[in-house]
Amino acid sequence: MQKPGLAKWMLIFSLGLYGCTAGRKIEPDTGVKARVLSLDLLDCFESGLTDEKGKPVFCEASAVLNLGDKLVIANDKYIPGEGHNNVFSIDPVKVKNPRELSASVMPYGRGLFNEASKLESLAGNAAGDLFFAASAFDRIQTDSKAWDSYNMLFYWEKGKEDKPRLLYSTEDEGIYSSKSLRPVFQTILRNWRYPRGVSYFKIEGLTVLPDNSLLFGIRETGTDYQNAHPVFMIARAKFIKSPNGVTVDPVVEKIYEFETANVKELDKTPGISSLEYHEASNSIFIMTSWEKEGEPLETYFWNLPMESLRKQLPPILIRDDQGKPFSLPFK
């Protein structure tokens, strides 16, 4: 259980990626290494904040989006109280000066940002004028609309963060969500464990490619959350931007799958926790994590060049200065 003294803190760390490079281009065949540049804590809200039931509120950051002049951070759970948002922003300059972090938290966006439950992913296009967010899609109730908010995919345009709009919009007795996307994922995510499709899945990664593709990182699949396996899967949907907004192709496809169990250096099988397209190297950086109750959390990082994705080649495990798999005890 998290200590009460940490209830309002979020860990901020800066990760340095480096290797044999030509300019900013990363050469995949030489490998990429990583080291922690800084490690600090951020006060997300005032001390002693409780919910309507009197329980302590926790800050559990689930996604970060770099907008240049601000870092947008999604909290895994709702933050109650006036002036709070479960999505907020900080000045990235102040990350380099941790003593100023506490004074820089600002709410970000309205509407769907606070209506979505378990927001797990944030992403933006290279032009910096279009952004996306996704919840986990990891639960639904067939006889109730109570969990529809766990199934949301939406976007907003630059300067219009107070007007996010739903994708795959589904209306059910006045409740709006993107739950019509669920059957699509349940079908395409079938694999050798679940050849007929999955009942349960969890999305924990989202990134945008230059060809107007949305990539989804799939963390788990199974029959339910108690009978699920960590996975390393990527799905893709194409979108079109017009003066009327963004339209996403209803056809979603699974485009990549890798078995982390095949990596002999790892004694765990971590699942995807985050995706980030890196334009300079035309590759995707991927964070995976192993999370099992009673065991230490372990996070690993990978690089997947687009050519390797196309040819279905294994991703490259990112290493530390000693050549060992780079790992962190948090995500």
MARRO-856687 format. One record per residue: x, y, z of N, C-alpha, C in turn; residue number from 0. Coordinates in steps of 0.05 Angstrom, whole numbers, plus 5000, padded with zeros to 4 digits. Example, Ala and Ser with C-alpha at 12.3 -4.5 7.8 and 13.67 -1.06 7.14 Angstrom:
BEGIN
nX, nY, nZ, caX, caY, caZ, cX, cY, cZ, seq
5264, 4886, 5156, 5246, 4910, 5156, 5264, 4934, 5156, 0 .
5257, 4955, 5142, 5273, 4979, 5143, 5258, 5001, 5157, 1 .
END
This chain:
BEGIN
nX, nY, nZ, caX, caY, caZ, cX, cY, cZ, seq
5017, 4976, 5000, 5000, 5000, 5000, 5018, 5025, 5000, 0 .
5009, 5045, 4985, 5025, 5070, 4984, 5024, 5084, 5011, 1 .
5047, 5095, 5020, 5048, 5109, 5045, 5032, 5135, 5043, 2 .
5017, 5142, 5065, 5001, 5167, 5064, 5017, 5191, 5056, 3 .
5043, 5193, 5064, 5059, 5216, 5058, 5064, 5220, 5028, 4 .
5060, 5199, 5013, 5064, 5200, 4984, 5038, 5203, 4968, 5 .
5016, 5207, 4983, 4990, 5206, 4970, 4987, 5228, 4949, 6 .
5000, 5250, 4952, 4996, 5272, 4933, 5020, 5276, 4915, 7 .
5038, 5257, 4914, 5063, 5260, 4898, 5062, 5243, 4873, 8 .
5075, 5253, 4853, 5079, 5238, 4828, 5109, 5239, 4822, 9 .
5120, 5216, 4815, 5148, 5215, 4809, 5153, 5227, 4781, 10 .
5173, 5244, 4780, 5181, 5256, 4754, 5210, 5247, 4749, 11 .
5214, 5234, 4726, 5242, 5226, 4719, 5247, 5234, 4690, 12 .
5272, 5240, 4685, 5281, 5247, 4659, 5300, 5225, 4649, 13 .
5294, 5214, 4626, 5309, 5192, 4615, 5326, 5200, 4592, 14 .
5352, 5194, 4592, 5370, 5201, 4570, 5374, 5176, 4553, 15 .
5369, 5179, 4526, 5373, 5158, 4507, 5397, 5166, 4489, 16 .
5415, 5148, 4485, 5438, 5155, 4469, 5450, 5130, 4456, 17 .
5469, 5134, 4438, 5482, 5111, 4425, 5499, 5122, 4402, 18 .
5506, 5105, 4384, 5521, 5114, 4361, 5502, 5128, 4342, 19 .
5505, 5154, 4338, 5486, 5170, 4323, 5500, 5185, 4301, 20 .
5484, 5193, 4281, 5492, 5211, 4260, 5473, 5234, 4261, 21 .
5482, 5256, 4273, 5463, 5278, 4278, 5444, 5269, 4300, 22 .
5418, 5271, 4295, 5398, 5262, 4314, 5389, 5234, 4307, 23 .
5398, 5223, 4285, 5388, 5197, 4276, 5400, 5175, 4293, 24 .
5384, 5157, 4303, 5393, 5135, 4319, 5397, 5111, 4301, 25 .
5420, 5098, 4303, 5426, 5075, 4286, 5418, 5050, 4301, 26 .
5396, 5037, 4293, 5385, 5014, 4308, 5405, 4991, 4310, 27 .
5422, 4987, 4290, 5439, 4963, 4291, 5461, 4966, 4312, 28 .
5467, 4990, 4322, 5486, 4993, 4343, 5473, 4992, 4371, 29 .
5447, 4993, 4371, 5433, 4993, 4397, 5431, 5021, 4409, 30 .
5412, 5024, 4428, 5408, 5049, 4442, 5411, 5043, 4471, 31 .
5425, 5061, 4485, 5429, 5058, 4514, 5413, 5080, 4529, 32 .
5409, 5076, 4554, 5394, 5096, 4570, 5406, 5099, 4598, 33 .
5402, 5123, 4609, 5410, 5128, 4636, 5390, 5149, 4648, 34 .
5385, 5148, 4674, 5368, 5167, 4687, 5383, 5193, 4690, 35 .
5371, 5215, 4681, 5384, 5242, 4683, 5375, 5256, 4708, 36 .
5350, 5252, 4716, 5340, 5265, 4741, 5317, 5249, 4752, 37 .
5312, 5252, 4778, 5291, 5237, 4791, 5280, 5255, 4813, 38 .
5254, 5263, 4810, 5243, 5282, 4829, 5214, 5276, 4834, 39 .
5202, 5290, 4853, 5173, 5287, 4860, 5158, 5312, 4854, 40 .
5133, 5309, 4846, 5115, 5331, 4840, 5091, 5330, 4858, 41 .
5084, 5352, 4871, 5060, 5354, 4886, 5036, 5359, 4867, 42 .
5018, 5339, 4866, 4995, 5341, 4847, 4972, 5358, 4858, 43 .
4970, 5359, 4884, 4948, 5373, 4897, 4955, 5377, 4927, 44 .
4939, 5392, 4941, 4945, 5398, 4969, 4945, 5373, 4986, 45 .
4960, 5375, 5008, 4963, 5352, 5026, 4936, 5348, 5041, 46 .
4929, 5322, 5045, 4906, 5315, 5060, 4880, 5314, 5044, 47 .
4881, 5316, 5018, 4857, 5315, 5001, 4844, 5288, 5003, 48 .
4818, 5287, 5006, 4803, 5262, 5008, 4780, 5263, 4988, 49 .
4769, 5240, 4981, 4746, 5238, 4963, 4720, 5241, 4979, 50 .
4697, 5237, 4965, 4672, 5240, 4979, 4666, 5220, 5000, 51 .
4682, 5198, 5000, 4679, 5177, 5021, 4699, 5181, 5043, 52 .
4715, 5202, 5041, 4735, 5207, 5062, 4761, 5192, 5058, 53 .
4765, 5179, 5035, 4789, 5164, 5030, 4811, 5182, 5018, 54 .
4836, 5177, 5025, 4858, 5194, 5013, 4858, 5191, 4983, 55 .
4865, 5214, 4969, 4867, 5214, 4940, 4896, 5209, 4932, 56 .
4900, 5193, 4912, 4927, 5187, 4903, 4932, 5199, 4876, 57 .
4957, 5206, 4871, 4966, 5216, 4845, 4981, 5193, 4831, 58 .
4969, 5182, 4811, 4981, 5159, 4796, 4983, 5166, 4767, 59 .
5004, 5180, 4760, 5007, 5189, 4732, 5007, 5166, 4713, 60 .
4992, 5168, 4691, 4989, 5146, 4672, 4998, 5153, 4644, 61 .
5002, 5179, 4638, 5011, 5188, 4612, 5022, 5216, 4613, 62 .
5041, 5222, 4596, 5053, 5249, 4594, 5054, 5257, 4565, 63 .
5047, 5282, 4559, 5048, 5292, 4532, 5065, 5318, 4532, 64 .
5086, 5319, 4516, 5104, 5342, 4515, 5094, 5361, 4493, 65 .
5084, 5385, 4502, 5075, 5405, 4483, 5095, 5428, 4479, 66 .
5119, 5424, 4488, 5139, 5444, 4485, 5139, 5465, 4508, 67 .
5117, 5480, 4510, 5115, 5500, 4531, 5102, 5488, 4556, 68 .
5093, 5464, 4555, 5082, 5451, 4578, 5082, 5421, 4575, 69 .
5083, 5407, 4598, 5080, 5378, 4599, 5052, 5373, 4609, 70 .
5036, 5358, 4594, 5009, 5351, 4601, 5010, 5323, 4614, 71 .
4998, 5320, 4637, 5000, 5295, 4652, 4972, 5285, 4659, 72 .
4967, 5260, 4653, 4941, 5248, 4659, 4944, 5232, 4685, 73 .
4925, 5236, 4703, 4925, 5220, 4728, 4906, 5196, 4724, 74 .
4915, 5174, 4735, 4900, 5149, 4731, 4872, 5150, 4743, 75 .
4868, 5166, 4763, 4842, 5168, 4777, 4833, 5196, 4779, 76 .
4807, 5199, 4785, 4795, 5226, 4787, 4806, 5241, 4812, 77 .
4812, 5266, 4808, 4821, 5283, 4830, 4798, 5302, 4838, 78 .
4785, 5298, 4861, 4762, 5314, 4868, 4770, 5342, 4878, 79 .
4751, 5359, 4882, 4756, 5385, 4893, 4757, 5407, 4872, 80 .
4749, 5431, 4880, 4749, 5454, 4862, 4776, 5461, 4852, 81 .
4779, 5466, 4826, 4804, 5474, 4815, 4822, 5451, 4807, 82 .
4813, 5426, 4811, 4829, 5403, 4804, 4819, 5390, 4778, 83 .
4837, 5377, 4764, 4831, 5362, 4740, 4846, 5336, 4741, 84 .
4835, 5315, 4730, 4851, 5290, 4728, 4871, 5292, 4705, 85 .
4871, 5314, 4690, 4892, 5320, 4671, 4901, 5348, 4677, 86 .
4928, 5351, 4681, 4938, 5377, 4688, 4965, 5381, 4674, 87 .
4976, 5405, 4676, 5001, 5411, 4662, 5021, 5424, 4681, 88 .
5046, 5422, 4674, 5068, 5435, 4688, 5087, 5448, 4668, 89 .
5102, 5467, 4677, 5123, 5480, 4661, 5147, 5461, 4659, 90 .
5154, 5452, 4635, 5177, 5433, 4633, 5203, 5445, 4643, 91 .
5206, 5471, 4642, 5231, 5483, 4652, 5234, 5478, 4682, 92 .
5211, 5477, 4696, 5212, 5473, 4725, 5219, 5445, 4732, 93 .
5216, 5426, 4714, 5224, 5399, 4719, 5254, 5398, 4725, 94 .
5269, 5416, 4713, 5298, 5418, 4717, 5304, 5432, 4743, 95 .
5284, 5444, 4756, 5287, 5457, 4781, 5266, 5447, 4800, 96 .
5269, 5423, 4812, 5248, 5410, 4826, 5235, 5426, 4848, 97 .
5250, 5445, 4860, 5238, 5460, 4882, 5215, 5477, 4873, 98 .
5213, 5483, 4847, 5191, 5499, 4836, 5168, 5483, 4825, 99 .
5170, 5456, 4825, 5150, 5439, 4813, 5122, 5443, 4826, 100 .
5122, 5444, 4853, 5096, 5444, 4867, 5079, 5468, 4859, 101 .
5092, 5490, 4852, 5077, 5515, 4846, 5067, 5516, 4817, 102 .
5073, 5495, 4801, 5068, 5498, 4773, 5045, 5480, 4762, 103 .
5031, 5466, 4779, 5010, 5448, 4770, 4985, 5465, 4762, 104 .
4976, 5461, 4737, 4953, 5476, 4727, 4933, 5456, 4714, 105 .
4907, 5459, 4718, 4888, 5442, 4704, 4891, 5445, 4674, 106 .
4884, 5423, 4660, 4886, 5424, 4630, 4861, 5412, 4619, 107 .
4847, 5428, 4603, 4823, 5417, 4589, 4799, 5414, 4608, 108 .
4777, 5409, 4595, 4752, 5404, 4609, 4737, 5382, 4595, 109 .
4711, 5379, 4602, 4694, 5359, 4588, 4704, 5331, 4590, 110 .
4711, 5319, 4567, 4718, 5291, 4566, 4743, 5284, 4583, 111 .
4760, 5304, 4588, 4784, 5298, 4604, 4775, 5289, 4632, 112 .
4754, 5300, 4643, 4745, 5292, 4669, 4723, 5271, 4669, 113 .
4711, 5267, 4645, 4691, 5247, 4643, 4703, 5219, 4639, 114 .
4726, 5218, 4627, 4739, 5192, 4621, 4750, 5180, 4647, 115 .
4746, 5154, 4650, 4757, 5140, 4673, 4781, 5123, 4665, 116 .
4801, 5123, 4682, 4826, 5108, 4677, 4838, 5116, 4650, 117 .
4844, 5142, 4647, 4857, 5152, 4624, 4886, 5143, 4624, 118 .
4894, 5129, 4603, 4920, 5115, 4603, 4940, 5126, 4582, 119 .
4930, 5140, 4561, 4948, 5147, 4539, 4942, 5175, 4528, 120 .
4964, 5189, 4522, 4963, 5215, 4509, 4982, 5215, 4485, 121 .
4975, 5228, 4463, 4993, 5229, 4440, 4987, 5253, 4423, 122 .
5007, 5262, 4408, 5004, 5285, 4391, 5018, 5280, 4364, 123 .
5009, 5294, 4343, 5022, 5291, 4317, 5047, 5308, 4316, 124 .
5064, 5303, 4296, 5090, 5317, 4293, 5086, 5347, 4290, 125 .
5064, 5355, 4277, 5060, 5384, 4272, 5052, 5399, 4298, 126 .
5044, 5384, 4318, 5037, 5396, 4343, 5010, 5411, 4343, 127 .
4992, 5403, 4325, 4966, 5416, 4324, 4943, 5397, 4328, 128 .
4949, 5371, 4334, 4927, 5352, 4337, 4936, 5332, 4358, 129 .
4918, 5326, 4378, 4925, 5309, 4400, 4903, 5289, 4406, 130 .
4911, 5267, 4418, 4892, 5245, 4423, 4896, 5235, 4452, 131 .
4875, 5223, 4462, 4875, 5210, 4489, 4858, 5185, 4488, 132 .
4866, 5165, 4504, 4851, 5140, 4505, 4850, 5130, 4534, 133 .
4827, 5120, 4541, 4824, 5106, 4567, 4833, 5077, 4563, 134 .
4831, 5061, 4584, 4842, 5034, 4583, 4825, 5014, 4567, 135 .
4799, 5019, 4564, 4781, 5001, 4551, 4781, 4973, 4564, 136 .
4787, 4972, 4590, 4791, 4947, 4604, 4767, 4937, 4619, 137 .
4744, 4950, 4617, 4720, 4940, 4631, 4695, 4952, 4619, 138 .
4674, 4937, 4621, 4647, 4945, 4612, 4627, 4929, 4628, 139 .
4603, 4940, 4630, 4581, 4925, 4643, 4558, 4923, 4622, 140 .
4549, 4899, 4617, 4529, 4895, 4597, 4501, 4905, 4606, 141 .
4497, 4906, 4632, 4471, 4913, 4643, 4471, 4941, 4656, 142 .
4492, 4956, 4651, 4494, 4983, 4663, 4512, 5000, 4646, 143 .
4509, 5027, 4648, 4526, 5046, 4634, 4548, 5057, 4652, 144 .
4550, 5045, 4676, 4568, 5056, 4696, 4597, 5056, 4688, 145 .
4604, 5036, 4671, 4632, 5033, 4663, 4637, 5042, 4634, 146 .
4618, 5055, 4622, 4622, 5064, 4594, 4645, 5084, 4592, 147 .
4649, 5099, 4614, 4670, 5120, 4614, 4698, 5108, 4613, 148 .
4701, 5082, 4618, 4727, 5069, 4615, 4734, 5062, 4586, 149 .
4716, 5070, 4569, 4719, 5064, 4540, 4716, 5089, 4524, 150 .
4737, 5105, 4524, 4736, 5131, 4510, 4762, 5136, 4494, 151 .
4758, 5145, 4469, 4780, 5153, 4452, 4771, 5181, 4442, 152 .
4788, 5201, 4446, 4780, 5228, 4437, 4804, 5244, 4428, 153 .
4798, 5267, 4416, 4820, 5284, 4405, 4813, 5313, 4411, 154 .
4833, 5330, 4408, 4828, 5359, 4410, 4850, 5372, 4392, 155 .
4844, 5396, 4384, 4862, 5412, 4367, 4877, 5432, 4384, 156 .
4899, 5441, 4374, 4916, 5461, 4388, 4899, 5485, 4396, 157 .
4901, 5493, 4421, 4887, 5516, 4431, 4858, 5510, 4438, 158 .
4849, 5485, 4433, 4821, 5478, 4439, 4819, 5455, 4459, 159 .
4838, 5455, 4478, 4837, 5433, 4498, 4813, 5433, 4515, 160 .
4797, 5455, 4515, 4772, 5455, 4530, 4749, 5444, 4513, 161 .
4755, 5435, 4488, 4734, 5424, 4471, 4742, 5398, 4458, 162 .
4749, 5378, 4475, 4757, 5351, 4464, 4732, 5338, 4451, 163 .
4736, 5322, 4431, 4714, 5310, 4416, 4718, 5279, 4415, 164 .
4696, 5265, 4418, 4697, 5235, 4418, 4702, 5224, 4390, 165 .
4717, 5203, 4388, 4720, 5186, 4365, 4705, 5160, 4369, 166 .
4695, 5148, 4348, 4678, 5124, 4351, 4655, 5130, 4370, 167 .
4644, 5154, 4368, 4624, 5163, 4387, 4599, 5144, 4388, 168 .
4592, 5136, 4412, 4570, 5118, 4416, 4551, 5129, 4437, 169 .
4526, 5132, 4431, 4507, 5142, 4450, 4489, 5120, 4460, 170 .
4487, 5117, 4486, 4470, 5096, 4498, 4455, 5108, 4521, 171 .
4429, 5114, 4516, 4411, 5126, 4536, 4423, 5151, 4547, 172 .
4434, 5168, 4530, 4444, 5194, 4538, 4473, 5193, 4548, 173 .
4485, 5170, 4549, 4513, 5167, 4558, 4530, 5163, 4533, 174 .
4551, 5180, 4530, 4568, 5179, 4507, 4595, 5166, 4514, 175 .
4605, 5150, 4496, 4631, 5137, 4499, 4641, 5128, 4472, 176 .
4662, 5112, 4472, 4673, 5100, 4447, 4671, 5070, 4449, 177 .
4651, 5060, 4464, 4650, 5031, 4469, 4644, 5014, 4444, 178 .
4635, 5027, 4423, 4631, 5012, 4398, 4657, 5002, 4387, 179 .
4679, 5012, 4397, 4706, 5003, 4388, 4713, 4976, 4401, 180 .
4701, 4969, 4423, 4708, 4945, 4437, 4707, 4919, 4420, 181 .
4685, 4914, 4406, 4684, 4889, 4391, 4705, 4887, 4369, 182 .
4714, 4910, 4359, 4735, 4910, 4339, 4761, 4899, 4351, 183 .
4768, 4910, 4374, 4793, 4901, 4387, 4790, 4871, 4396, 184 .
4767, 4864, 4406, 4764, 4837, 4415, 4768, 4816, 4393, 185 .
4762, 4825, 4369, 4765, 4807, 4346, 4794, 4807, 4336, 186 .
4806, 4830, 4332, 4833, 4831, 4320, 4855, 4822, 4338, 187 .
4850, 4822, 4364, 4872, 4815, 4383, 4874, 4786, 4389, 188 .
4860, 4770, 4374, 4863, 4741, 4378, 4891, 4732, 4373, 189 .
4900, 4712, 4387, 4927, 4701, 4383, 4926, 4671, 4390, 190 .
4950, 4659, 4394, 4950, 4630, 4398, 4937, 4622, 4425, 191 .
4937, 4641, 4444, 4924, 4635, 4469, 4893, 4637, 4466, 192 .
4885, 4656, 4450, 4856, 4661, 4447, 4850, 4663, 4417, 193 .
4850, 4640, 4403, 4847, 4640, 4374, 4820, 4651, 4364, 194 .
4800, 4652, 4381, 4773, 4661, 4373, 4768, 4690, 4382, 195 .
4789, 4703, 4392, 4786, 4730, 4402, 4787, 4732, 4432, 196 .
4787, 4756, 4442, 4789, 4760, 4471, 4765, 4774, 4482, 197 .
4759, 4768, 4507, 4737, 4782, 4521, 4748, 4806, 4535, 198 .
4773, 4804, 4544, 4785, 4825, 4559, 4811, 4835, 4545, 199 .
4815, 4861, 4545, 4840, 4873, 4535, 4844, 4899, 4549, 200 .
4869, 4909, 4548, 4875, 4935, 4561, 4894, 4951, 4543, 201 .
4887, 4976, 4538, 4903, 4994, 4521, 4919, 5012, 4540, 202 .
4946, 5012, 4536, 4963, 5029, 4553, 4983, 5044, 4536, 203 .
4979, 5047, 4511, 4997, 5062, 4494, 4983, 5074, 4470, 204 .
4993, 5098, 4462, 4981, 5111, 4439, 5002, 5130, 4427, 205 .
5005, 5129, 4400, 5023, 5147, 4387, 5013, 5152, 4359, 206 .
5023, 5174, 4346, 5014, 5182, 4320, 5037, 5181, 4300, 207 .
5032, 5169, 4277, 5052, 5167, 4256, 5048, 5189, 4236, 208 .
5069, 5196, 4220, 5067, 5217, 4200, 5046, 5212, 4179, 209 .
5039, 5186, 4174, 5019, 5180, 4153, 4991, 5180, 4164, 210 .
4987, 5195, 4186, 4960, 5197, 4199, 4949, 5170, 4207, 211 .
4967, 5155, 4220, 4959, 5130, 4233, 4960, 5133, 4263, 212 .
4940, 5122, 4277, 4941, 5120, 4306, 4950, 5092, 4313, 213 .
4970, 5090, 4330, 4979, 5064, 4339, 4971, 5060, 4368, 214 .
4960, 5037, 4374, 4951, 5030, 4401, 4969, 5009, 4412, 215 .
4979, 5013, 4436, 4995, 4993, 4450, 4977, 4976, 4468, 216 .
4977, 4950, 4464, 4960, 4932, 4480, 4977, 4919, 4502, 217 .
4968, 4922, 4526, 4983, 4912, 4549, 4975, 4884, 4558, 218 .
4949, 4878, 4557, 4940, 4852, 4567, 4917, 4842, 4549, 219 .
4914, 4816, 4547, 4891, 4804, 4535, 4883, 4779, 4552, 220 .
4858, 4772, 4551, 4849, 4748, 4566, 4819, 4745, 4566, 221 .
4809, 4729, 4584, 4781, 4725, 4587, 4769, 4746, 4605, 222 .
4784, 4754, 4626, 4777, 4776, 4644, 4802, 4785, 4657, 223 .
4800, 4806, 4675, 4824, 4817, 4686, 4839, 4798, 4705, 224 .
4824, 4778, 4715, 4837, 4758, 4733, 4850, 4736, 4717, 225 .
4843, 4734, 4691, 4855, 4713, 4674, 4865, 4726, 4649, 226 .
4886, 4742, 4652, 4897, 4757, 4630, 4928, 4753, 4629, 227 .
4939, 4756, 4605, 4967, 4753, 4601, 4979, 4780, 4591, 228 .
5002, 4788, 4601, 5016, 4812, 4590, 5023, 4806, 4561, 229 .
5019, 4826, 4543, 5025, 4822, 4515, 5040, 4847, 4504, 230 .
5052, 4843, 4481, 5067, 4863, 4467, 5055, 4865, 4439, 231 .
5032, 4879, 4438, 5017, 4880, 4413, 5013, 4909, 4405, 232 .
5013, 4914, 4379, 5007, 4941, 4368, 4985, 4939, 4347, 233 .
4965, 4956, 4350, 4943, 4958, 4330, 4944, 4985, 4317, 234 .
4932, 4987, 4293, 4933, 5012, 4278, 4905, 5019, 4267, 235 .
4899, 5045, 4268, 4875, 5056, 4255, 4884, 5082, 4240, 236 .
4875, 5085, 4216, 4881, 5109, 4200, 4860, 5131, 4206, 237 .
4868, 5156, 4204, 4849, 5178, 4209, 4852, 5199, 4187, 238 .
4832, 5215, 4184, 4832, 5237, 4165, 4824, 5262, 4180, 239 .
4840, 5284, 4176, 4833, 5309, 4188, 4822, 5328, 4167, 240 .
4799, 5340, 4172, 4786, 5359, 4154, 4777, 5383, 4170, 241 .
4766, 5403, 4156, 4756, 5427, 4171, 4733, 5419, 4190, 242 .
4720, 5396, 4185, 4698, 5388, 4203, 4708, 5371, 4226, 243 .
4734, 5366, 4228, 4744, 5350, 4250, 4760, 5326, 4241, 244 .
4762, 5306, 4258, 4777, 5282, 4252, 4758, 5258, 4249, 245 .
4763, 5243, 4229, 4747, 5218, 4224, 4767, 5195, 4224, 246 .
4761, 5174, 4239, 4778, 5150, 4240, 4766, 5128, 4224, 247 .
4782, 5114, 4209, 4773, 5091, 4193, 4762, 5070, 4212, 248 .
4739, 5059, 4207, 4728, 5038, 4224, 4744, 5012, 4224, 249 .
4761, 5009, 4204, 4778, 4985, 4202, 4803, 4989, 4219, 250 .
4805, 4972, 4240, 4829, 4972, 4257, 4842, 4945, 4253, 251 .
4869, 4946, 4252, 4883, 4921, 4247, 4906, 4917, 4267, 252 .
4911, 4892, 4275, 4934, 4886, 4291, 4958, 4884, 4272, 253 .
4979, 4900, 4277, 5001, 4901, 4258, 5027, 4890, 4269, 254 .
5028, 4884, 4295, 5053, 4875, 4306, 5048, 4860, 4332, 255 .
5063, 4838, 4336, 5062, 4823, 4361, 5089, 4810, 4366, 256 .
5098, 4812, 4391, 5124, 4801, 4399, 5121, 4787, 4426, 257 .
5134, 4765, 4428, 5134, 4750, 4453, 5159, 4757, 4470, 258 .
5155, 4773, 4491, 5177, 4780, 4508, 5189, 4756, 4523, 259 .
5173, 4734, 4524, 5184, 4710, 4536, 5207, 4698, 4520, 260 .
5210, 4706, 4495, 5232, 4697, 4479, 5259, 4710, 4485, 261 .
5258, 4732, 4501, 5282, 4746, 4509, 5294, 4732, 4534, 262 .
5315, 4717, 4530, 5326, 4700, 4551, 5337, 4717, 4575, 263 .
5345, 4742, 4569, 5356, 4758, 4591, 5335, 4767, 4611, 264 .
5309, 4766, 4603, 5288, 4774, 4621, 5274, 4749, 4633, 265 .
5271, 4749, 4659, 5257, 4727, 4671, 5227, 4734, 4676, 266 .
5219, 4756, 4664, 5191, 4765, 4665, 5180, 4768, 4636, 267 .
5154, 4770, 4634, 5142, 4776, 4608, 5126, 4802, 4609, 268 .
5140, 4825, 4608, 5126, 4850, 4611, 5107, 4857, 4588, 269 .
5087, 4873, 4594, 5068, 4882, 4573, 5072, 4911, 4567, 270 .
5062, 4920, 4545, 5066, 4948, 4536, 5052, 4967, 4555, 271 .
5067, 4989, 4562, 5056, 5010, 4579, 5055, 5037, 4565, 272 .
5071, 5040, 4543, 5072, 5066, 4530, 5085, 5063, 4502, 273 .
5077, 5080, 4484, 5089, 5082, 4457, 5096, 5110, 4451, 274 .
5118, 5114, 4436, 5125, 5141, 4428, 5140, 5140, 4401, 275 .
5128, 5151, 4380, 5142, 5152, 4354, 5164, 5173, 4355, 276 .
5187, 5166, 4345, 5210, 5184, 4344, 5217, 5189, 4315, 277 .
5210, 5214, 4306, 5211, 5221, 4278, 5240, 5220, 4267, 278 .
5259, 5229, 4283, 5287, 5231, 4273, 5298, 5204, 4266, 279 .
5291, 5183, 4281, 5301, 5156, 4275, 5281, 5139, 4261, 280 .
5257, 5150, 4256, 5235, 5135, 4243, 5231, 5108, 4258, 281 .
5228, 5110, 4284, 5224, 5086, 4300, 5206, 5092, 4323, 282 .
5197, 5071, 4337, 5179, 5074, 4359, 5194, 5065, 4385, 283 .
5194, 5082, 4405, 5204, 5075, 4431, 5181, 5064, 4447, 284 .
5185, 5041, 4460, 5164, 5027, 4474, 5172, 5022, 4503, 285 .
5155, 5028, 4521, 5159, 5021, 4549, 5142, 4997, 4556, 286 .
5153, 4977, 4570, 5138, 4954, 4579, 5142, 4952, 4609, 287 .
5123, 4939, 4622, 5126, 4936, 4651, 5114, 4909, 4660, 288 .
5127, 4899, 4681, 5117, 4874, 4694, 5104, 4882, 4720, 289 .
5078, 4877, 4723, 5064, 4886, 4747, 5048, 4862, 4757, 290 .
5056, 4851, 4780, 5042, 4829, 4792, 5042, 4834, 4822, 291 .
5019, 4832, 4834, 5016, 4837, 4863, 5035, 4819, 4879, 292 .
5050, 4831, 4897, 5068, 4816, 4914, 5096, 4815, 4902, 293 .
5100, 4825, 4877, 5126, 4825, 4865, 5134, 4853, 4858, 294 .
5161, 4859, 4858, 5170, 4886, 4850, 5162, 4893, 4822, 295 .
5155, 4918, 4817, 5148, 4927, 4790, 5175, 4931, 4775, 296 .
5175, 4921, 4750, 5199, 4924, 4733, 5191, 4936, 4706, 297 .
5205, 4956, 4698, 5200, 4969, 4672, 5224, 4966, 4654, 298 .
5218, 4960, 4628, 5239, 4957, 4608, 5232, 4974, 4583, 299 .
5252, 4982, 4568, 5248, 4999, 4545, 5258, 4985, 4519, 300 .
5245, 4991, 4497, 5252, 4979, 4472, 5251, 5000, 4449, 301 .
5266, 4993, 4428, 5265, 5010, 4404, 5256, 4992, 4380, 302 .
5236, 5001, 4365, 5226, 4986, 4343, 5227, 5004, 4318, 303 .
5248, 5001, 4301, 5248, 5016, 4276, 5224, 5009, 4259, 304 .
5214, 5028, 4243, 5191, 5023, 4226, 5196, 5001, 4206, 305 .
5221, 4999, 4197, 5228, 4977, 4179, 5225, 4950, 4192, 306 .
5233, 4948, 4218, 5230, 4923, 4233, 5201, 4917, 4237, 307 .
5184, 4938, 4242, 5156, 4933, 4245, 5144, 4922, 4219, 308 .
5152, 4933, 4197, 5142, 4924, 4171, 5150, 4895, 4165, 309 .
5175, 4888, 4173, 5185, 4861, 4168, 5179, 4842, 4190, 310 .
5165, 4852, 4212, 5158, 4835, 4235, 5183, 4824, 4249, 311 .
5204, 4841, 4251, 5229, 4834, 4265, 5227, 4841, 4294, 312 .
5243, 4828, 4311, 5241, 4834, 4340, 5249, 4863, 4346, 313 .
5239, 4875, 4368, 5247, 4901, 4376, 5275, 4899, 4389, 314 .
5288, 4922, 4393, 5314, 4923, 4405, 5311, 4931, 4434, 315 .
5321, 4914, 4452, 5320, 4920, 4481, 5341, 4941, 4488, 316 .
5332, 4962, 4500, 5350, 4984, 4508, 5366, 4977, 4533, 317 .
5391, 4984, 4532, 5409, 4975, 4553, 5422, 4998, 4569, 318 .
5435, 4991, 4591, 5448, 5012, 4607, 5477, 5014, 4599, 319 .
5493, 5029, 4614, 5521, 5033, 4607, 5538, 5007, 4608, 320 .
5528, 4988, 4624, 5542, 4963, 4627, 5533, 4942, 4607, 321 .
5514, 4950, 4589, 5504, 4931, 4569, 5482, 4913, 4579, 322 .
5473, 4917, 4604, 5451, 4901, 4615, 5424, 4914, 4608, 323 .
5402, 4899, 4607, 5376, 4911, 4601, 5370, 4934, 4620, 324 .
5364, 4957, 4609, 5358, 4980, 4626, 5331, 4976, 4639, 325 .
5330, 4979, 4666, 5305, 4974, 4680, 5301, 4995, 4701, 326 .
5275, 5000, 4707, 5268, 5019, 4729, 5247, 5005, 4747, 327 .
5246, 5012, 4773, 5227, 4999, 4791, 5200, 5013, 4792, 328 .
5194, 5029, 4771, 5169, 5043, 4770, 5163, 5049, 4740, 329 .
5140, 5060, 4734, 5134, 5066, 4706, 5122, 5094, 4704, 330 .
END
